């Protein structure tokens, strides 16, 4: 067990944290400044760092630094009267927590910002000069953490998962190449590709495990995690498609169908080359930052645009013969490769803009994205709003209790409450137990160290070592993380040497903070069945079904009423779908951040990967419906193809435990013409309908795995 834990510790991140915090504390000590502020300034951005593209990492870390420094100053300078403190805490706790719905950087940094607000509020110095010095140290320490993390020692927590996914594409490319070069005699063998299929399946499952165990905050809101999920799911779809190509090739060889055999070779060679391009871009960041995968990029022109032209000029085959099946597989593979290219580009750029040549108009009622998120969540049906209100009440209770006990470092109490308070009661209780257990053990350890060590430099070395262990265990096991976190900050903030009793202040405030968090979760909008992960995923599928059905109704509205119908009919359905996705993502984030020790590894991996897949494709499905709503009204076959999708999504929402029903649902196979290089509105409608069909299929597969 101990060796298992040690292997899972994130030693590079821990060592980087030790260097950053140790050097920051040394610098503060050398200038006679408080080292605790500098250490905290380093510590928070390191925890908020999600990994991924430098731009998104920089945005998240800077949000943590600047937001934390401002919050500290506000907390330190709030006038002493309790009524003013309560009012300020109400506003700040609610605003910072609710702002999580605006963007991923705020979602990753909101709790850390509130930690620094309460640190300023509960500190002993409340002058502008003292607050400015502390905020300056927090800012400088954070900047040093940014420099070390992004320039001097960049560490990508998604690297193992990214390389595992790359391995899937490498093996797939080699597999596809093998089919393209296989001679007709080999194609007649009973099952020459069995071992390749088995090996690829093992690689896909290993990549799922690597992705599910990736240490990152808010995985479902992290662009890198979402697009690695898309790439992994696409590799799974390509495996099935390649196997069908192998079967068609064998059939063509058996029947001496020379033209079909040659066509299979041509398709598999193209597909293998595209898979190699994806694999190469996953192993290392492309020198052009994946610009070659963009709309006019060289890879897109080579593997998609030219291929689309070739497909468009091919004569149609007779229905149900081998050539007809091959042409269908090629068109479907084109769409899947395009999805993979978009994911590769998003992986390295941090933006999820589709690479389509067609730019659809914005809905007339569309406001800025952040404002639309705020409006969508401004309802008690939103878990985000309920959590913000709950955090607001807890912050006020913490302030009152902190004033009543009036002890040094009493701000540890509100810090504990806001860190432990989760949107769901089960998560709050579980995390509170882990926090209390780790804090008691760490407090006793801190008391022993404080009683036996008085030399400042020795303490600094010990604090640096403990900080490394703290960061290394952050995303591995929360109780162990608290075990190292407690002595780190107890020793860092000792008021006097040998003051071993001070550790028990930390233990006492942790117990009180955990109790407040649990009571708040039980009394304020306690967890209901519809807030559990499974019900939230079903609710997301239901909202998507309603949105798609509403879109079909919107298309029937008279042109002169379309503007009003867009605001009163389509926009509310779109916002409801976004709200359901937000709540489902929030639930998945909590699951992804929970420790896994003591649970069945296979079940845990399935839960994490399939739930992440579900919310990722639910979000993409919403985007596809939004685009189709603008361009698909004139499509003659849209209703025929989309009404079954509405039914399938409703089945997901209401009967996900009935695996027989889900297993029997199959996406309709439609042999549609491939889009031209420059897309028209009808081409985009066809493309979006194909995407919706495939995205719904992925949701069904994930649901079957989740509720098996």
Secondary structure, 3 states (H helix, E strand, C coil): CHHHHHHHCCHHHHHHHHHHHHHHHHHHHHCCCCHHHHHHHHHHHHHHCCCCCHHHHHHHHHHHHHHHHHHHHHHHHCCCCHHHHHHHHHHHHHHHHHHHHCCHHHHHHHHHHHHHHHHHHHCCCCCHHHHHHHHHHHHHHHHHHHHHHHHHCCCCCCHHHHHHHHHHHHHHHHHHHHHHHCCHHHHCCCCCCHHHHHHHHHHHHHHHHHHHCCCCCCHHHCHHHHHHHHHHHHHHHHHHHHHHHHHHHHHHHHCCCHHHHHHHHHHHHHHHHHHHHHHHHHHCCCCCCCHHHCCCCHHHHHHHHHHHHHHHHCCCCCCCCHHHHHHHHHHHHHHHHHHHHHHHHHHHHCCCCCCCCCCCCCCCCCCCHHHHHHHHHCCCCCHHHHHHHHHHHHHHHHHHHHHHHCCCCCHHHHHHHHHHCCCCHHHHHHHHHHHHHHHHHHHHHHHHHHHHCCCHHHHHHHHHHHHHHHHHCCCCCHHHHHHHHHHHHHHHCCCCCCCCCHHHHHHHHHHHHHHHHHHHHHHCCCCCHHHCHHHHHHHHHHHHHHHHHHHHHHCCCCHHHHHHHHHHHHHHHHHHHHHHHHHHHHHHHHHHHCCCCCCCHHHHHHHHHHHHHHHHHHHHHHHHHHHHHHHCCCCCCHHHHHHHHHHHHHHHHHCCCCHHHHHHCCCCCCCCCCCCCCCCHHHHHHHHHHHHHHHHHHHHHHHHHHCC
